[in-house]
Amino acid sequence: MNILLLGSGGREHALAWKLTQSPLLTNLYIAPGNAGTAIVGINLPVSVNDFSAIKTAVLDYQVDMVVVGPEDPLVNGIHDFFLADPDIRHIPVIGPVKQAAMLEGSKDFAKRFMIRHHIPTARYETFSRSTISHGLLFLKSLQAPYVLKADGLAAGKGVIICKTIEEATREFTGMLEEERFGAASAKVVIEEFLSGIELSVFVLTDGKNYKLLPEAKDYKKIGEGDSGPNTGGMGSVSPVSFAGTAFMEKVEQQVIRPTIEGLLAEGIDYRGFIFFGLIKVGDEPFVIEYNCRMGDPETESVIPRLQNDLVQLLQSVARQSLDTETIMVDPQFTSTIMLVSNGYPDAYEKGKIVTGEEEIKDSIIFHAGTTFKPDTGETVSNGGRVIAVTSYGKTMEEALAKSYENAAKIQYEGKRFRTDIGFDL
């Protein structure tokens, strides 16, 4: 079958790498892709949010399935666009409809969903510019530190944790009055701070059945020891040492099943990946956030551990026969180190020549923000996150050692990466 994969990051390269291992695949197209996806498939110069151009590509290349990598097109309704068009409604889209994607598209929507279905999460309230005074009163009712979240999509950077009430007051009013995150912070969610350790849990669902995928832990902060501003993610490891059998049973009973059953009860057809951003408080799981797709850089650690044929799994999602599948997981550890541009997550330069990939041994290279230089064909940086280096190991330490050894071989001007991924495990 022919598959069109939407996206251009490390997550999409990892998914493309896995999809091309399937004997069921004929052709893989990636829109728009990057320098890495061009090695395993055919890149198409189509934006993930240009739905009419996507339709044209689907018809021109006789695409049998569309797999959506990033959140933007899902929140913007790509799946609904297909369902509403008689020419393409028969083509399955792996990714939820717009209403379901609001689990990621609106923090307030997600919180209200969790409350309705008794899913454990932090105490919260939502405020807009007209209710700033009420928000300041709610802040004073909480204990430090204070959690502020832009309601809408902010590329993983819309969460601020403030240590003092003065800082929280300043940031909260700035988010609303100055639109610090643009339209994403037209509303702001203030949350009670939960003290614990975070992890990412993933399921694949066909709208009725679900399968649990390997869990991971990612590292969002730019600096060593989880310091500095949030990024899209600086690295990840899988499995997670503190997520034992008893804890994961709680996750399934208290979080995953109520979520799937809640979607069903509300008549929301959800077909695709669900990301549960969790925090373990004592021995109890709480939901920090939902994402309506796989995480990045967690995908680069999770997908290499998945031993199933991914095309076959996605076909079962489309047919709502996921209950016939059994997930098979490599028992080894995986680690991913993200190489980023100097200045990221703030202003950074693009177009830096990337070299050294041919020297890599015992690691997998997933391109995140790369493209080809038009005149020479050389690989150059094209984003804040540039390259992900993933390795297997019998222990987390062995996997990390391989990733760091090979991360040193990739060269480009201004290369940066964290040297302490997995430090808290």
Secondary structure, 3 states (H helix, E strand, C coil): CEEEEEECCHHHHHHHHHHCCCCCCCEEEEEECCCCHHHHCEECCCCCCCHHHHHHHHHHCCCCEEEECCCHHHHCCHHHHHHHCCCCCCCCEECCCHHHHHHHHCHHHHHHHHHHCCCCECCEEEEEHHHHHHHHHHHHCCCCCEEEEECCCCCCCCEEEECCHHHHHHHHHHHHHCCCCHHHHCEEEEEECCCCEEEEEEEEECCCCEEECCCEEECCEEECCCEEEECCCCEEEECCCCCCHHHHHHHHHHHHHHHHHHHHHCCCCCCEEEEEEEEEECCEEEEEEEECCCCCCHHHHHHHHECCCHHHHHHHHHHCCHHHCCCCECCCEEEEEEEECCCCCCCCCCCCECECHHHCCCCEEEECCEEECCCCCCEEECCCEEEEEEEEECCHHHHHHHHHHHHCCCECCCCECCCCCCCCC
